[in-house]
Amino acid sequence: MKYSALALSVLLVCSAPALADIEQPVELVNTSEQSSQFLKQQVRSSNSVGRAIRTVLARYPENTKELVKIALDTYPDKYRQIVSAAVSSQPAYVDDIIELAIERNVASATELVTLAINAEPSYAEYATEAACKFSPEQFNEIVKTAVLMEPDSADQIAKTLAKRYPNKTLEVLVTTIQEVPLVGKYVVDALLALFPIDSSESESMIIISVEQLAQHPEALERLVELAEQRGIEQEQISASAIRGGLTVAQAKVYVDKYYIE
């Protein structure tokens, strides 16, 4: 594996003492083994892989992907420091960072998305989308991990995933509201906005959500109101609420409030 001279040269800034000692131009190396040794020297100077990565990427963000690649190849056991430092320094590159870590199989996708969200919570939806893209076989587990990590962003996470994977919208909905039911109504509203009011997807989403959120009065009331507005038959809503654990009498209270004979 070969790396550009520019990417290797920026590693010199990892350590102020090391930089101060350089009086003559340094002959750059570009083989994988030499690059690894060079990086080890710089990390020793700064006493931390994470600190070295953070310093370098702050100065040379355009080399983020290549530098993270070198770091993961050289220090695979330090992936937690590398991923956390890289995401916190350059969150716009979260897609590349997660892809590189998954390609090298340093950790599960769920652990990587956890590291990324901890490092930069405001990029939770993008970290989740990247993890799902590069580890589709762990899709549901990634979604569960992400919404539990950052429940305040659950609606945006669900909406981003539904846009990218429209055939998984109901799967995303159910997984999300099962894990964080208290924000279920916001997730439903976010996903409903993606579909026409009179679409079959919209109807299915409301009916399924009634079952999943039957034990959460505030969310259920909002769903029954939406169901009535969108012309869904009250018998379907009642049946869904009962499947969700309500008695016939309890379901009737919600339905009667919005469905007027």
ABEGO torsion letter per residue (X at the ends): XBBBAAAAAAAAAABAAAAAABABBBBBBABAAAAAAAAAAAAAAAGBAAAAAAAAAAABAAAAAAAAAAAAAABAAAAAAAAAAAAAABAAAAAAAAAAAAAAGABBAAAAAAAAAAABAAAAAAAAAAAAAABAAAAAAAAAAAAAABAAAAAAAAAAAAAABAAAAAAAAAAAAAABAAAAAAAAAAAAAABBAABAAAAAAAAAAAAAAAABAAAAAAAAAAAAAAGBBAAAAAAAAAAAGBBAAAAAAAAAAABBX
